[in-house]
Amino acid sequence: MSAPPAGRFTESVDWVDGRVFTSGRLTSAAADLVGGTAEQLRRAGHASITVELHATEATDDDGLAALRAVAADLRVRHCQLIVVWEEKENLQ
């Protein structure tokens, strides 16, 4: 399997530990995908979900706002969204 094209958003899910690993560009559409995955993890019984953005190449303001909205929506359902991310110079 080859690597996805640069900038293309992908996610992989650890269903046992409730973790989502992302790569590519985090846009509002990408955050919506993460939100759907997080909701499925919540329904599977996870009270805490971790999203790893270490391999994310770039973000935009809409993507970050959408990810905050996902966290707020999960919080209402008594579920915590933990986002792990190291800001790099190329993230905008």
Steps between C-alpha positions, in 0.01 A plus 500: 500500500640841409482812714209740435573814297637795699225695671239225467336431835504146638415351836560166663312382805605298801162363609642335812662812650264761351766683298488667160824562309485758222721618217462756225318833517244558775212688337142532620409196286785301656390606850149383410645156417684496834174598670316209342773261607502645852123454521535134399769452765271662758217266400743209536541596866800734509463789745829654388622523141847614397569657161868497400578783258878446498506401131264780399674717245283810526183635654268785421287710733180326387651158570604599852161657567325185378721286725408723797132450410553123500652524848208711623246257354671204665523685832120535504489120469742457796793409277840670490691574179875531555696653213875439492683734267838665480483823307758514226606786278321354200163481679296804407 
